[in-house]
Amino acid sequence: MREAGVAVIVGVHGIGKYDYFQEAGSAAGAAEAMRVKWDRYLHAALGGGGTGHYFSEIAYFSHLLRDGGARRRSLAAMDDSAQQVLLEWARNRGLGEQVTGALRTFTGWLLTRLDARSTAFAELFAPEMAAYLTDAARRERCRQAVAETVRRNHPKVVIAHSLGSVVTYETLWANPDLRIELLITLGSPLGMRNVVFERLLPAPINGRGERPPGVARWVNIADKDDIAAIPAGLGGCFTGVDAEELVNLDWIDFHTAEKYLGCPALDPHLRPFLA
């Protein structure tokens, strides 16, 4: 039983979390291993007082985006849908605006332009984002996993990182019975043009998305160097973003859940739920 006064928070993870499934051997085991880490990260950010038990559960879906046993693929081996995501992501970053011709030709060129951190990110981001956005069955299973976790835990707060913010946004729209007091998106690519934004369900109207109806308050936090959060601010794309925080986490380690959950910017938004 949870201690009185401790907020119920559900987390939704981002890209690159399939290794948790491989190590635990199950989605439940992966979710629990991640929950323990996320509690530790957030505990440090909130000053280390109290029990340090904040997350009731992490909604885990990474295994639903992978074929059995598949591991990280190189950029050159990506399928066409992943390469298309990579192309548009690179354009959002200011790379490749003049590129024409075959996707594979572009991929080879892009490899020469990216630094190590961007290459590693792209190898995770493009295939997983493409799998979610272009495979209707996988997309629905991911949304079901998030919806079931939220429904089971009745959280006041949902904290969604990276790709998890996309899955969460669509899940909350698809399940208007799910009511939460605070949605926090971290390092979110929700506003990324020609990759995510135009493909969202429901589709934006007249170039604007909208806060899901079951969400009372929406806070978005992004690192200024996060190459997934393009644009960093979501207020220009979505109606109903109540607060935006542009932070400076780490010029190299700019997108991890550890850095975001350890960020002091979370504190004032979460404190009302921790009393």
Buried (B, 14 or more C-beta within 10 A) or exposed (E): EEEEEBBBBBBBBBBBBBEBBEEBEEBEBBBBBBBEBBBBBBBEBBEEEEEEBBBBBBBBBBBBBBEEEEEBBEBEEBBEBBBBBBBBBBBBBEBBEEBEEEBBEBBEBBEEEBEEBBBEBBBBBBBBBBBBBBBEEBBEBBBBBBBBBBEEBEBBBBBBBBBBBBBBBBBBBBBEEBBBBBBBBBBBBBBBBBBBBEBBEEEBEEEEBBBBEBBEBBBBBBBEBBBBBBBBBBBEBBEBBBBBBBBEBEEEEBBBBBBBBBBEBBEEBBEEBBE
